[in-house]
Amino acid sequence: MTISVLLADDQPMARSGLRIVLEDQPDIEVVAEASDGVEAVELARQLRPDVCLVDIRMPRMDGIAVTRTLAGPDVADPLRVVIVTTFDVDEYVYGALRWGAVGFVLKDAGPTLLVEAVRAAHVGDALVSPSVTVRLLRHLTASPAGAPGRKSRPGGDPAARPLSERETEVVREIARGRTNLEIAAEMFISLSTVKGHVAAVQAKLGLRNRVEIAAWAWEHGVAGP
């Protein structure tokens, strides 16, 4: 199955570079390019690509607004948005993840990670550049509860819907930026078992994706030191 991708970046050279990397893969096809946020939303709604790679800073509509429009909690049929940015810890990235992005990748992270992020998003997983995962999630939880743009995360009191010991271990590994395959290897369990634990955690805590699980873990002290 070919994964269809929309590229949204205001820099032609950046889009060209991303296209070269992605289309070098036999299972990925770039179906459209957008040079600003408004165009990105229009093309995404028209084409319904499997994954939208969106830059943070774009004319007319920035990456946060694009993410909220395509993947926000009020969207009936959300698309999968991955942020591609030059900023490792940034309020823009914080906002995008809060509004439904399933991950983000640094532009200098290399082609392998970019391709992995697209494939992860396509199967409903999420990938955050490992080099900044811990700093990012600490940044996500550093804002005071009353700060502008602070969005209360579902799940509330972690004791309200207690997780099993195994589920808690999976959550802790997700918060450290591990993929399902890495978690399976680390915990000596099958990939399908990991996916089952992730689904159970999402159902118990009312969370939509792995990024929200990771942020929840940091907010509630489950991620560890």
Beta strands, then each sheet from edge to edge (+ up, - down):
strand 1: 3-8
strand 2: 28-34
strand 3: 51-54
strand 4: 81-85
strand 5: 103-106
sheet 1: 2+ 1+ 3+ 4+ 5+
end
